[in-house]
Amino acid sequence: MLLKELVKALREKKGWKQVDLAERLTVSQNYVSKIELGTALPRSRSFREKLAKALDAPEHLLHEAYALSKLDAEEWRAFQQSLNRGIVRQQRDSLLSAQERALLLQFGRLNKRERTEVLAFLNFKCTSA
């Protein structure tokens, strides 16, 4: 589930309006609206943790939704498949599809913090599976 969908679903489950969530986060209702529309993506890990606390949701759900929001569904699946192959880097390039190579290229364009967050999320998913 993408972050925009998750935030809206959790907010509605609590019976809150956007303004109610905005007050708890000390942000504008407009910013909450932009998150739910997918036109704003909160990059700050601490803000996503604050969001999870306000919505009574596990933090990992918000971090997962953030990571998914950065990649489209096909890219995400390709990335997971590539990581799950358990092969060395030299072998990887010869085995990757064009789509997987494009995904790894996109991953490489993320800044260091974003890459760390994606990898932390993947590590969490691997250890909790």
N, CA, C and O of each residue as an XYZ file, in Angstrom:
516
protein
N       0.844     -1.167      0.000
C       0.000      0.000      0.000
C       0.898      1.242      0.000
O       1.887      1.308      0.729
N       0.541      2.202     -0.815
C       1.298      3.440     -0.875
C       1.012      4.301      0.346
O      -0.013      4.143      1.009
N       1.933      5.211      0.634
C       1.790      6.062      1.809
C       0.490      6.854      1.767
O      -0.203      6.960      2.778
N       0.157      7.406      0.616
C      -1.064      8.220      0.513
C      -2.301      7.394      0.877
O      -3.204      7.888      1.552
N      -2.338      6.140      0.429
C      -3.480      5.278      0.725
C      -3.504      4.871      2.193
O      -4.563      4.834      2.819
N      -2.337      4.568      2.733
C      -2.247      4.138      4.122
C      -2.659      5.246      5.085
O      -3.436      5.012      6.011
N      -2.140      6.448      4.868
C      -2.471      7.571      5.756
C      -3.974      7.835      5.728
O      -4.602      8.004      6.773
N      -4.538      7.868      4.538
C      -5.980      8.139      4.429
C      -6.800      7.042      5.107
O      -7.749      7.335      5.834
N      -6.435      5.781      4.869
C      -7.176      4.661      5.461
C      -7.095      4.685      6.987
O      -8.102      4.499      7.670
N      -5.893      4.914      7.515
C      -5.735      4.952      8.976
C      -6.473      6.145      9.586
O      -7.083      6.028     10.649
N      -6.414      7.279      8.911
C      -7.108      8.470      9.415
C      -8.617      8.238      9.429
O      -9.290      8.545     10.414
N      -9.140      7.698      8.342
C     -10.587      7.452      8.262
C     -11.030      6.391      9.263
O     -12.132      6.468      9.805
N     -10.169      5.395      9.509
C     -10.485      4.355     10.500
C     -10.676      4.965     11.882
O     -11.500      4.494     12.666
N      -9.909      6.018     12.180
C     -10.038      6.695     13.463
C     -11.217      7.667     13.481
O     -11.559      8.218     14.528
N     -11.832      7.872     12.324
C     -12.962      8.791     12.240
C     -12.543     10.254     12.228
O     -13.343     11.136     12.541
N     -11.304     10.509     11.870
C     -10.779     11.865     11.861
C     -10.934     12.518     10.502
O     -10.956     11.853      9.466
N     -11.040     13.830     10.532
C     -10.935     14.639      9.321
C      -9.458     14.984      9.152
O      -8.657     14.812     10.070
N      -9.118     15.469      7.972
C      -7.724     15.841      7.732
C      -7.243     16.875      8.744
O      -6.095     16.831      9.185
N      -8.108     17.788      9.105
C      -7.720     18.840     10.048
C      -7.396     18.254     11.423
O      -6.530     18.772     12.127
N      -8.086     17.178     11.806
C      -7.806     16.529     13.092
C      -6.397     15.941     13.110
O      -5.657     16.105     14.080
N      -6.035     15.253     12.024
C      -4.697     14.693     11.934
C      -3.659     15.811     11.873
O      -2.605     15.716     12.501
N      -3.952     16.856     11.126
C      -3.018     17.984     10.991
C      -2.730     18.607     12.351
O      -1.582     18.944     12.642
N      -3.737     18.761     13.175
C      -3.544     19.340     14.506
C      -2.636     18.461     15.362
O      -1.785     18.971     16.091
N      -2.813     17.156     15.277
C      -1.983     16.240     16.057
C      -0.528     16.241     15.586
O       0.390     15.979     16.363
N      -0.337     16.541     14.305
C       1.014     16.564     13.735
C       1.627     17.956     13.737
O       2.800     18.125     13.406
N       0.842     18.938     14.106
C       1.233     20.359     14.046
C       1.708     20.759     12.650
O       2.749     21.393     12.476
N       0.900     20.362     11.665
C       1.105     20.771     10.281
C      -0.228     21.311      9.764
O      -1.241     21.238     10.459
N      -0.227     21.841      8.565
C      -1.468     22.368      7.995
C      -2.337     21.241      7.442
O      -1.839     20.176      7.077
N      -3.621     21.491      7.389
C      -4.548     20.538      6.766
C      -4.183     20.363      5.301
O      -4.355     19.279      4.742
N      -3.682     21.416      4.678
C      -3.280     21.367      3.281
C      -2.154     20.341      3.077
O      -2.145     19.618      2.082
N      -1.209     20.284      4.022
C      -0.107     19.323      3.910
C      -0.625     17.896      4.036
O      -0.191     17.019      3.289
N      -1.537     17.649      4.957
C      -2.139     16.321      5.099
C      -2.861     15.954      3.803
O      -2.767     14.820      3.334
N      -3.573     16.906      3.236
C      -4.261     16.673      1.966
C      -3.280     16.292      0.862
O      -3.541     15.375      0.084
N      -2.157     16.996      0.797
C      -1.148     16.697     -0.225
C      -0.541     15.309     -0.034
O      -0.250     14.616     -1.009
N      -0.351     14.906      1.221
C       0.160     13.550      1.487
C      -0.842     12.520      0.972
O      -0.465     11.552      0.312
N      -2.119     12.737      1.278
C      -3.153     11.782      0.882
C      -3.399     11.772     -0.628
O      -3.857     10.767     -1.172
N      -3.105     12.857     -1.295
C      -3.225     12.908     -2.753
C      -1.971     12.370     -3.442
O      -1.979     12.102     -4.643
N      -0.913     12.220     -2.680
C       0.335     11.733     -3.246
C       1.176     12.812     -3.897
O       2.145     12.510     -4.593
N       0.813     14.072     -3.676
C       1.606     15.172     -4.251
C       2.704     15.624     -3.308
O       3.590     16.380     -3.707
N       2.658     15.171     -2.055
C       3.731     15.426     -1.087
C       4.097     14.091     -0.451
O       3.230     13.289     -0.103
N       5.386     13.873     -0.308
C       5.880     12.646      0.297
C       6.826     13.035      1.427
O       7.929     13.523      1.178
N       6.391     12.816      2.688
C       7.246     13.220      3.810
C       8.549     12.432      3.839
O       8.559     11.234      4.120
N       9.645     13.120      3.546
C      10.954     12.474      3.449
C      11.591     12.242      4.812
O      12.467     11.389      4.952
N      11.163     12.985      5.802
C      11.765     12.887      7.128
C      11.303     11.620      7.846
O      10.108     11.388      8.031
N      12.268     10.819      8.238
C      11.956      9.602      8.991
C      11.250      9.950     10.303
O      10.300      9.276     10.703
N      11.719     11.004     10.965
C      11.107     11.385     12.244
C       9.657     11.821     12.048
O       8.818     11.574     12.914
N       9.349     12.469     10.920
C       7.957     12.855     10.666
C       7.102     11.617     10.428
O       5.966     11.549     10.899
N       7.638     10.637      9.700
C       6.868      9.410      9.467
C       6.644      8.663     10.784
O       5.598      8.041     10.970
N       7.608      8.720     11.689
C       7.436      8.101     13.002
C       6.367      8.839     13.810
O       5.560      8.219     14.503
N       6.373     10.152     13.712
C       5.351     10.963     14.379
C       3.966     10.659     13.790
O       2.971     10.592     14.512
N       3.926     10.482     12.491
C       2.685     10.139     11.801
C       2.171      8.778     12.259
O       0.976      8.611     12.507
N       3.074      7.807     12.371
C       2.693      6.476     12.835
C       2.130      6.541     14.256
O       1.123      5.903     14.564
N       2.785      7.313     15.110
C       2.318      7.437     16.496
C       0.931      8.078     16.543
O       0.052      7.616     17.270
N       0.744      9.129     15.773
C      -0.557      9.813     15.762
C      -1.667      8.885     15.278
O      -2.798      8.963     15.758
N      -1.348      8.018     14.340
C      -2.349      7.121     13.757
C      -2.400      5.759     14.453
O      -3.134      4.868     14.026
N      -1.622      5.600     15.521
C      -1.555      4.318     16.248
C      -1.224      3.160     15.313
O      -1.856      2.105     15.359
N      -0.227      3.376     14.471
C       0.181      2.354     13.502
C       1.644      1.987     13.744
O       2.421      2.828     14.196
N       2.026      0.757     13.452
C       3.438      0.385     13.578
C       4.293      1.239     12.629
O       3.926      1.467     11.477
N       5.418      1.695     13.131
C       6.288      2.561     12.322
C       6.699      1.894     11.023
O       6.788      2.545      9.982
N       6.953      0.584     11.086
C       7.429     -0.093      9.873
C       6.412     -0.008      8.740
O       6.800     -0.022      7.572
N       5.117      0.081      9.056
C       4.114      0.219      7.998
C       4.266      1.533      7.245
O       4.140      1.580      6.021
N       4.540      2.604      7.993
C       4.718      3.906      7.342
C       6.008      3.928      6.532
O       6.040      4.494      5.439
N       7.080      3.315      7.057
C       8.345      3.281      6.320
C       8.216      2.420      5.054
O       8.763      2.757      4.005
N       7.488      1.310      5.172
C       7.252      0.452      4.008
C       6.447      1.201      2.951
O       6.778      1.170      1.766
N       5.404      1.863      3.387
C       4.563      2.614      2.441
C       5.362      3.734      1.778
O       5.170      4.023      0.597
N       6.255      4.361      2.540
C       7.124      5.404      1.972
C       8.015      4.815      0.889
O       8.131      5.371     -0.203
N       8.642      3.687      1.197
C       9.530      3.044      0.220
C       8.761      2.649     -1.031
O       9.241      2.854     -2.145
N       7.582      2.091     -0.857
C       6.763      1.713     -2.000
C       6.333      2.927     -2.811
O       6.200      2.849     -4.033
N       6.117      4.045     -2.134
C       5.693      5.266     -2.823
C       6.805      5.832     -3.692
O       6.533      6.554     -4.651
N       8.037      5.517     -3.373
C       9.177      6.014     -4.154
C       9.369      5.209     -5.437
O       9.956      5.704     -6.399
N       8.879      3.974     -5.453
C       9.029      3.103     -6.613
C       7.653      2.648     -7.077
O       6.750      2.455     -6.263
N       7.494      2.479     -8.380
C       6.208      1.936     -8.807
C       6.192      0.429     -8.547
O       7.230     -0.163     -8.250
N       5.025     -0.186     -8.657
C       4.840     -1.580     -8.260
C       5.753     -2.534     -9.033
O       6.328     -3.447     -8.442
N       5.891     -2.338    -10.323
C       6.741     -3.217    -11.130
C       8.205     -3.080    -10.735
O       8.929     -4.073    -10.669
N       8.639     -1.856    -10.475
C      10.016     -1.628    -10.058
C      10.275     -2.282     -8.705
O      11.325     -2.888     -8.489
N       9.319     -2.156     -7.804
C       9.475     -2.741     -6.478
C       9.593     -4.254     -6.551
O      10.462     -4.835     -5.901
N       8.729     -4.907     -7.336
C       8.784     -6.358     -7.487
C      10.123     -6.789     -8.101
O      10.734     -7.765     -7.666
N      10.557     -6.053     -9.103
C      11.827     -6.383     -9.747
C      12.984     -6.244     -8.753
O      13.897     -7.069     -8.736
N      12.939     -5.218     -7.947
C      13.981     -4.995     -6.951
C      13.999     -6.133     -5.932
O      15.067     -6.652     -5.607
N      12.845     -6.520     -5.431
C      12.768     -7.611     -4.468
C      13.285     -8.916     -5.070
O      14.021     -9.654     -4.415
N      12.906     -9.196     -6.301
C      13.360    -10.420     -6.958
C      14.876    -10.418     -7.094
O      15.530    -11.438     -6.875
N      15.424     -9.277     -7.453
C      16.872     -9.171     -7.612
C      17.576     -9.430     -6.287
O      18.577    -10.146     -6.247
N      17.065     -8.859     -5.210
C      17.694     -9.049     -3.901
C      17.532    -10.467     -3.375
O      18.393    -10.972     -2.655
N      16.441    -11.098     -3.733
C      16.171    -12.444     -3.224
C      16.937    -13.532     -3.962
O      16.921    -14.688     -3.539
N      17.597    -13.190     -5.041
C      18.322    -14.196     -5.812
C      19.564    -14.700     -5.087
O      20.002    -15.825     -5.330
N      20.136    -13.893     -4.205
C      21.300    -14.306     -3.440
C      22.521    -14.604     -4.301
O      23.207    -15.599     -4.071
N      22.796    -13.771     -5.271
C      23.934    -13.993     -6.161
C      24.959    -12.886     -5.976
O      24.646    -11.822     -5.443
N      26.169    -13.138     -6.412
C      27.202    -12.116     -6.306
C      26.998    -11.067     -7.385
O      26.370    -11.326     -8.412
N      27.535     -9.883     -7.140
C      27.298     -8.745     -8.017
C      27.727     -9.007     -9.462
O      27.033     -8.595    -10.392
N      28.857     -9.683     -9.662
C      29.331     -9.939    -11.020
C      28.325    -10.783    -11.805
O      28.115    -10.561    -12.998
N      27.718    -11.735    -11.139
C      26.727    -12.580    -11.805
C      25.419    -11.839    -12.016
O      24.704    -12.087    -12.987
N      25.107    -10.925    -11.098
C      23.821    -10.239    -11.120
C      23.547     -9.528    -12.438
O      22.473     -9.683    -13.019
N      24.511     -8.752    -12.909
C      24.273     -7.956    -14.111
C      23.923     -8.811    -15.322
O      23.124     -8.397    -16.162
N      24.509     -9.990    -15.419
C      24.205    -10.850    -16.562
C      22.837    -11.512    -16.428
O      22.263    -11.951    -17.424
N      22.312    -11.587    -15.212
C      21.028    -12.246    -14.983
C      19.840    -11.294    -14.896
O      18.689    -11.726    -14.966
N      20.112    -10.004    -14.743
C      19.017     -9.049    -14.572
C      18.331     -8.738    -15.891
O      18.960     -8.664    -16.947
N      17.034     -8.561    -15.795
C      16.283     -8.089    -16.958
C      16.546     -6.601    -17.129
O      17.109     -5.958    -16.244
N      16.144     -6.065    -18.247
C      16.310     -4.630    -18.489
C      15.562     -3.832    -17.423
O      16.035     -2.785    -16.979
N      14.414     -4.319    -17.022
C      13.613     -3.636    -16.004
C      14.335     -3.639    -14.655
O      14.339     -2.632    -13.948
N      14.937     -4.759    -14.304
C      15.669     -4.839    -13.043
C      16.899     -3.940    -13.060
O      17.206     -3.289    -12.061
N      17.605     -3.899    -14.191
C      18.758     -3.005    -14.289
C      18.318     -1.552    -14.137
O      18.997     -0.758    -13.486
N      17.178     -1.205    -14.739
C      16.656      0.161    -14.629
C      16.297      0.481    -13.181
O      16.518      1.598    -12.715
N      15.747     -0.497    -12.476
C      15.388     -0.299    -11.073
C      16.627     -0.074    -10.221
O      16.644      0.813     -9.368
N      17.661     -0.873    -10.449
C      18.890     -0.687     -9.693
C      19.523      0.666     -9.992
O      20.116      1.290     -9.112
N      19.395      1.114    -11.231
C      19.899      2.432    -11.593
C      19.124      3.506    -10.827
O      19.716      4.455    -10.311
N      17.799      3.354    -10.755
C      16.974      4.312    -10.012
C      17.334      4.279     -8.534
O      17.412      5.329     -7.897
N      17.554      3.092     -7.979
C      17.957      2.967     -6.585
C      19.259      3.720     -6.351
O      19.419      4.390     -5.330
N      20.181      3.613     -7.289
C      21.462      4.301     -7.180
C      21.329      5.809     -7.198
O      22.217      6.514     -6.720
N      20.242      6.313     -7.738
C      20.022      7.762     -7.796
C      19.442      8.323     -6.503
O      19.420      9.538     -6.303
N      18.972      7.441     -5.627
C      18.461      7.907     -4.343
C      19.621      8.469     -3.537
O      20.766      8.045     -3.697
N      19.313      9.426     -2.669
C      20.396      9.923     -1.818
C      20.710      8.874     -0.751
O      19.972      7.904     -0.574
N      21.813      9.088     -0.051
C      22.301      8.084      0.898
C      21.253      7.745      1.953
O      21.063      6.574      2.282
N      20.579      8.750      2.478
C      19.570      8.515      3.512
C      18.412      7.677      2.964
O      17.934      6.763      3.635
N      17.961      7.990      1.741
C      16.857      7.236      1.150
C      17.261      5.785      0.891
O      16.474      4.869      1.129
N      18.493      5.572      0.400
C      18.971      4.214      0.180
C      19.041      3.452      1.505
O      18.671      2.280      1.575
N      19.515      4.121      2.547
C      19.597      3.494      3.869
C      18.214      3.094      4.356
O      18.041      2.014      4.921
N      17.225      3.959      4.141
C      15.859      3.646      4.571
C      15.287      2.464      3.798
O      14.649      1.589      4.385
N      15.508      2.433      2.497
C      15.012      1.325      1.685
C      15.675      0.020      2.130
O      15.002     -0.999      2.291
N      16.993      0.055      2.329
C      17.702     -1.155      2.749
C      17.300     -1.592      4.148
O      17.201     -2.789      4.416
N      17.067     -0.638      5.046
C      16.615     -0.986      6.400
C      15.245     -1.657      6.333
O      14.976     -2.618      7.054
N      14.389     -1.139      5.463
C      13.070     -1.735      5.299
C      13.195     -3.158      4.746
O      12.534     -4.078      5.227
N      14.043     -3.328      3.737
C      14.215     -4.659      3.162
C      14.794     -5.627      4.175
O      14.394     -6.791      4.223
N      15.726     -5.161      4.980
C      16.294     -5.998      6.032
C      15.213     -6.405      7.022
O      15.168     -7.557      7.456
N      14.343     -5.467      7.381
C      13.251     -5.770      8.296
C      12.340     -6.832      7.689
O      11.953     -7.783      8.368
N      11.994     -6.667      6.390
C      11.104     -7.613      5.744
C      11.751     -9.000      5.677
O      11.069    -10.010      5.855
N      13.052     -9.053      5.425
C      13.747    -10.339      5.329
C      13.820    -11.036      6.677
O      13.679    -12.256      6.751
N      14.040    -10.274      7.745
C      14.169    -10.884      9.060
C      12.829    -11.219      9.686
O      12.759    -12.065     10.578
N      11.754    -10.566      9.230
C      10.437    -10.842      9.806
C       9.658    -11.864      8.987
O       8.571    -12.283      9.386
N      10.203    -12.264      7.852
C       9.490    -13.218      6.995
C       9.635    -14.642      7.484
O       9.094    -15.563      6.872
